[in-house]
């Protein structure tokens, strides 16, 4: 499953290569499980064409593009979501990988865009657990509005972390995976964090172990 590092790598790649460019073509998959578009797929595509990408934003494992006017496309990566930029290497979760060299855009593409400089990028999902949505303000509505502080951009102070943990009665790994507590941490990051501080995921933390975590 893509976690914070893969989604942040996608955000940085989009920021580096796509910001400031105008969308000239957009193709949204006819897949109502993944593409959540109240007004329909065609209206989604029309809302993108002619807009300029001004920023790529992320919270936890969710990414969205800010355009020069709303609405904005939002991507929840799920189990195998990935961003591909044609001709650009983007770090991604191994099991998300599709062979973009044989077919472009991939048959798993859910959101495809061509920019005014000819660059093309695609959001793919071969397992169909991802979500592509269109929001006027992604930060004010679920799922992004329900997320806790971002593990990279909004780290808790030790005091706040200790205070938060002292009020929880739950296994530490389950808590780290709770996106409303801290967003962006998945299985492998949680396991690595607990391994590095030599804490077992099912035991009660001693007071001196909390600052270490």
Buried (B, 14 or more C-beta within 10 A) or exposed (E): BBBBBBBBBBBBBBBEBBBEBBBBEBBBBEBEEBBBBEEEBEEBBEBBEBBBBEBBBBBBBBBBBBBEEEBBBBBBBBBBBBBBBBEBEBBBBEEBEBEBEEEEBBEBBBBBBBBEEEBBBBBBBBBBBBBBBBBEEBBEEEBBEEBBBBBBBEEBEEEEBBEBBEEEEEBBBEBBBBBEBBBBBBEEBBEEBBEEBEBEBEEEBEEEBBEEB
